[in-house]
Amino acid sequence: MIETLVNGTWHPAVTPQPAGSPGPFGGFLAWVACPAPGSCVTVGGYYTHTGPAADASQPQIDTPAGGIWTATPGALPADAGTKDQIGALYDVACTQTGNCVSMGIYAAGANTR
C-alpha cells in the first residue's frame, strides 16, 4: 500500500504485483524517492512461491502515472539463480525524474549478494 498526502489528507492506494507474477502471494515496499512533485518511485519485492520456498521473491519497482501506481519487476544480474530466486530492492535515490539508482540483494546460486 502507498499513502499519498494531498492538501493535508492521506489517500491510500493498493499497489499491484507486476504483470505476469505467479500469484497473489504478497510483497513489500521498502523505500520511496520523489525527485519532483508528483514524480515518485518505490522499490521492494514481491513473493513468488509458497510452501518450502515461501521466501522466494523478485525485485519490484512501482511508479505512478495519472494517480495510478504500476508495478514493474526489477531486472536481475546474469548470474542470478533461476530456482527459488531471492531478489529485492531496499533503497532508491533519484537526482531527477527518470534518473534513479536502487540497491538490494539477490541470490547467485548458493550465494546472496
C-alpha positions in Angstrom: 0.0 0.0 0.0 1.1 3.5 -0.7 -0.2 6.6 1.1 -0.1 10.0 -0.7 -0.6 13.3 1.2 -2.7 15.7 -0.7 -3.8 19.0 0.9 -3.3 17.7 4.4 -5.2 14.4 3.8 -3.6 11.0 3.4 -5.0 8.9 0.5 -4.3 5.1 0.4 -3.6 3.2 -2.9 -3.2 -0.5 -3.3 -0.2 -1.4 -5.4 -0.5 -4.3 -7.7 2.1 -7.0 -8.3 3.9 -6.8 -11.6 2.0 -8.2 -14.6 2.8 -11.9 -15.1 3.6 -12.5 -11.5 2.8 -16.1 -10.5 0.1 -15.3 -7.9 -1.2 -13.2 -5.1 1.5 -14.1 -2.6 2.0 -10.5 -1.4 5.1 -8.4 -1.3 6.6 -5.3 0.3 7.7 -1.8 -0.5 10.9 -0.7 1.3 11.7 2.8 0.1 10.4 5.8 -1.8 12.1 8.7 -3.6 10.3 11.7 -5.1 12.7 13.8 -7.2 9.9 16.2 -8.2 6.4 16.9 -7.0 4.1 14.2 -8.4 7.0 12.1 -9.6 7.9 9.2 -7.2 9.3 5.7 -7.4 9.1 3.0 -4.8 11.1 -0.2 -4.6 10.7 -3.5 -2.8 9.9 -7.1 -3.8 7.1 -9.5 -4.4 6.9 -13.1 -3.3 6.7 -15.8 -6.0 6.1 -19.0 -4.1 4.5 -20.6 -1.1 5.4 -23.7 0.9 9.1 -24.7 1.3 10.3 -21.7 -0.8 8.0 -19.2 0.8 10.8 -16.6 0.8 11.3 -16.7 -3.0 11.0 -13.2 -4.3 11.7 -10.8 -7.2 12.6 -7.1 -7.1 9.7 -4.7 -7.7 9.6 -1.1 -8.8 6.4 1.0 -8.6 5.8 4.3 -10.4 2.6 6.4 -10.7 1.0 7.8 -13.8 -2.1 9.9 -13.6 -2.6 8.8 -9.9 -2.5 5.1 -10.8 0.5 3.1 -9.5 2.0 0.5 -11.8 4.4 -2.3 -10.6 7.3 -3.5 -12.8 9.6 -6.4 -12.0 13.2 -5.3 -11.4 15.9 -6.8 -13.6 18.3 -9.3 -12.1 22.0 -9.8 -12.9 23.0 -12.5 -15.3 24.4 -14.7 -12.6 21.1 -14.7 -10.5 19.8 -18.1 -9.6 16.7 -19.4 -11.5 15.1 -21.7 -8.9 13.5 -20.3 -5.8 15.2 -16.9 -6.5 15.6 -14.4 -3.8 15.8 -10.8 -5.0 14.6 -7.5 -3.6 15.4 -3.8 -3.7 15.8 -1.9 -0.4 16.7 1.7 -1.3 16.3 4.1 -4.2 17.6 7.6 -4.8 16.8 9.9 -7.7 18.7 13.1 -8.8 15.8 14.0 -11.2 12.8 12.4 -12.7 13.8 9.3 -14.7 17.3 9.3 -13.3 17.4 6.9 -10.3 19.6 4.2 -8.7 18.4 1.4 -6.5 20.2 -1.2 -4.4 19.2 -4.5 -2.9 20.1 -8.2 -2.8 19.8 -11.3 -5.0 20.9 -14.9 -4.8 23.5 -16.2 -7.2 23.4 -20.0 -6.8 24.0 -20.6 -3.1 25.4 -17.1 -2.5 23.5 -14.0 -1.6 24.9 -10.7 -2.9 
